[in-house]
Every structure is written in structure tokens, then in C-alpha cells.
Amino acid sequence: MRTVRYLAVLAALILVIGACSDDDAGTTTDAPATSAATATTDAPATTDAPATTEADDDQADAVLTMEAPAAAITVDGDASDWAGIDGLDLTLEGIEGEEVDSNDVSVKVAHDDENLYMMFEVSDDYDFNIDDHKLSPAVGVMWAIDSEAGPHMGSDAEGAEDSYISLGMVDIWHWELDCLAGEGQGGAVSGPGDGTAGNDAACNLDDEYATDPETREDDDTASAENSLLGVFGHSNPVADADGTWFFEMSRPLQTGDAQDAQFAVGEHSLLALAYWDPDVSFEGWDDATHVQSSNQGWIEVHVEEGDAAAMRTLEAPLAAITVDLDMSDWDGIDGLDMTLVEIDGETVDSQEANVKVAHDGEYLYMLLSVPDDYDFNIDDHKFSPAIGVMWAIDTSAGPHMGSGTEDGEGPSLGMVDIWHWELDCDFGVEQGGRVSGPGEGNPAGNDAGCNMDDEYSTDPETREDDGKDGEAGAENSLLGVWMHTGYPVAESDGTWYFEMSRPLQTGDAQDSQFTVGGTALLAMAYWDPDVSFEGWDDATHVQSSSDGWIKVALQRN
């Protein structure tokens, strides 16, 4: 990438991120006046960079803070990995002197033992041109390498000419969209080509640095490299359609490149963001017409300690299933074995269970089996088992009734769909809203006949039948049948089977919607009446949420 030097008149505009490579050789465009993800300069061969970024008294205060927890993330454009991880919502604004509309964004950061991950989401309409990236969005991510670096491309002041000097080196991930949505991009997959090491000659996800707020360069020392990986997409990829852009990225925690920020578990790093919207003119964006976070100071990102245990996964194959307790339908379909445990503060025996999921292109099917003795009371369902099946509606929802905290007392991170089945009908009887309906005066989600209810929650402490407040489209199309292998001998050993189905798509905003080829997030709960002489109560259940969501992949064939 060639060096770009700004005219003095632009000094007051420097804020966040510059533009990056514009041609196959890695040459820069006219670099923007910013400070969060671009600028090139004739930089020194190396700078002694700290292993991690430690803010000190010389550093401008980091106004914004966020956590980067340990998590199992795959950079594949599937946002379900990020469910339950808190993000930071903020508004990016234009640099001083530019009239550019602000953009609302959300950023999440996580890590495992090897990599740092980022999900950067921007609310904006869909514009994409594979032949001219200035007619597509661009993003910039900037990290402080030197702890003294200011959030305006290393400077500590926005456009103040007497302070327009770098206080330290910054690391820049700059992404101009030269490849298609859903494709892996960055040096991790495409390499630098004939250019410098930091350049991504194929897709333009470049690894850059700056030691001067006026300039930036592709990483270019002996240790330089580009191990960035990214996938982008849009929620509604129709020209000019409203929706959300997502930019999912990763990079090793430690690269050995002195022109990179280095990340360490238990430490914190300083982050800034920028976004270019092509709608600013008929020619698309230019270097200065971006919005950025740097005028709000650094974002302090704490890389939390913890185990990045892999999310449990379950495949839902295409299969011919009938909800009739004929178990031969499920032969050859792999299930997931799990141990359900009590919620915090309760003393309840754990319970082994197995779940299988399948679909036929129209309906989703589930078989939950629980080894437990036979107890059933047709007159009081608290002396019979009960189950709960929970699906994320919003991918951000946590596995604890929408919360991300183990005690469930934290705020909801998104809506969840709940199939709640208390046994008010007998062995082998078809149950659920598809056969019995809600009954007169009851919400649509209620099963007045057998108590297999379709519910939702936007608050970890409460749940409601779908349509409680008369919401249009609310319904209950659940169907279920239960049995026990020891029926009808009281307290006989055996296994409970709960076979269920529901249409993949219901049109109910209080339901999770399933798509062939897509994924869904699942959690399970079981109530055992043997916990007391009064049977079970709300708190005395065991559940899978303590181990996070179960990721269910609906296979195409």
C-alpha cells in the first residue's frame, strides 16, 4: 500500500478510520480523515509493542466498557454462536465538518484459547456492488497497540491542530467489500498476494497500522502478517431494503507482529469503530464520509477469563415421523445425551435425558426421553412429570429464560419461545393446541384441554401464553403424545417419552421460526413429582441451560 499524505486543511477532520486497498496490487485509496481503522504512513520498521494494552494515567479515559467472555465462536455468518453474549450498543457519528447521517451499531467481542472474535452489526439498508466497493459499505476496527495512543488515529484530540500528533501506534482492521457475502475473507484465507503482508489482495480485509494520524500502512515488517478472517452479510439482501449488516471477524490473540495489538486473557484492550455508508453520494462513500466511535473515546474491552466450552450441537435430519409413539420412526436418528441439573439455590437430583430432533420440510419433530419412575395423577398434574422446551426467538437471547446469567436474575437479552407441558391428559392421547385448541376466552397459546401450552417470555421471571394481550397471529399448533414404559404400574422403573411436533413456520411472532438449512437454539427442563409430598413446584426442576444453548442444525437432506 502506498503512503497517503493529507493536506493540512484536513487535519481538523482526522477522527477514525481511513480507506484501504483499492486495486489488486494493494494500493491505497485517498485515505480518510479518521481514527479507528485506517491511515498509512511511512512508518518505522517496528515499534516495541506491549503484549497487551494497559490503560494508564497518560491515556484518555475509556468512556465505554464491555466484556469479551470465553465462548465457542465460528466465523461463518451464523449469529447463533453469539446468543447470550452481551453487546455494546452505540451511535456512530460523522467526523467534524462532515454532514453524514449517524448509524446505530452493536458490537460484541469474545475469545477462546486461541482467537479473538468480533460481531459488528450496523442498522442500514442494503447496498452492494461487487465491481466498485465505494458503492458498498466499508468498516474499520482500530485497536491501541501502545497504551498511550489516542482514539483519533493515535491522537488524543479531534481536529485540534496543536494536539495533532500521534501518542502511540494503533492497529487497524480495514474492510472494503470486494468479495461476496457469506465468503471467508481476509489474510487467513486469501493471503497477501504480491503486496505487503498485511494486504488481503483478494477481498480487501487488510491488516494495517498507523504511527501518524495522517497516514496508515499495511503491516510490512519482517514479522508482519495478516491472519484476519471475516464473513459479512445483510439480514435483507434486497436493493435498498432496510435491515442489518453484520461483519463477523476473528484474529489470533497473539500474532507476533509488532504492528498488531496483542490480546491476553484477563487483560483489557482499547477499541474504536468506523463505518462507511455508500448512500452519502451518487459516487458512494469517500474517505471522510464515515461515522465513528472515537469522539466518544476508546471502548475498553476486558478479555474475561473462562472456559470456551464448545456449544453442544444436534443435527435434525430430514425424516418421516408420525407423532404416535411408534419409536421405529426415530431409528437411525442420532440423539443428544445430557444431564439436566437443578437451578441455583435448589437441591434437586440431577436427571439424565436424551433428545432427538428431525423435520420433514413442513414440521419439526422432537422426542425427549427421560429415565425415571412412573408417577401419574390425572387429577393433579403436580404429581405427574412436566417438561419445558425452550427455543430462542431472538438470537441474542440467553439460555436462562432469555437471561445470560446462571441465576436468571439478569435482564432478558431477547425473547424465547416455550413449549410447556403439564400432564392433564392420559397416556397415548393426542394433546396440544393442534387438537384441542385454546378454549373459550383463553389466549391462543393455551391448550385448555390437555395443558400443552405455547408460551413466550421477554422477562426471565415471567412467561405468558401466546396471544395473552390479543396479539395478531398468536396460535398454538403444538401436537404431543406421552408414554412411560412401566405404565400403568405406579413407581415402576422405566423411561418417559414425550413425542412432539410443530410446523416449521407458524407466522406467530411469539414463536421461534425454523428454516431448513438453518439453525435453532434449544434448551430443556424436566419436573419430577417425587421431589416432595406436594409434588413439584416451579423451582424444583432440572434443566440444560446451565451448559448453555443446544445448537440444532436442520439438515437439507
Salt bridges, closest charged atoms under 4 A:
ASP22 OD1 - HIS133 NE2 2.28
ASP42 OD2 - ARG5 NH2 2.98
GLU67 OE1 - HIS302 ND1 3.19
ASP78 OD2 - LYS551 NZ 3.18
ASP81 OD1 - LYS551 NZ 3.08
ASP171 OD2 - ARG251 NH1 3.48
GLU176 OE1 - HIS133 NE2 2.96
GLU176 OE2 - HIS174 NE2 3.90
ASP178 OD1 - HIS133 ND1 2.76
GLU208 OE2 - HIS174 ND1 3.99
GLU208 OE2 - ARG216 NH1 3.26
GLU406 OE1 - HIS400 NE2 3.79
ASP417 OD2 - ARG502 NH1 3.52
GLU422 OE1 - HIS381 NE2 3.01
GLU422 OE2 - HIS420 NE2 3.64
ASP424 OD1 - HIS381 ND1 2.82
GLU455 OE2 - HIS420 ND1 3.65
GLU455 OE1 - ARG463 NH1 2.84
ASP469 OD1 - LYS468 NZ 3.58
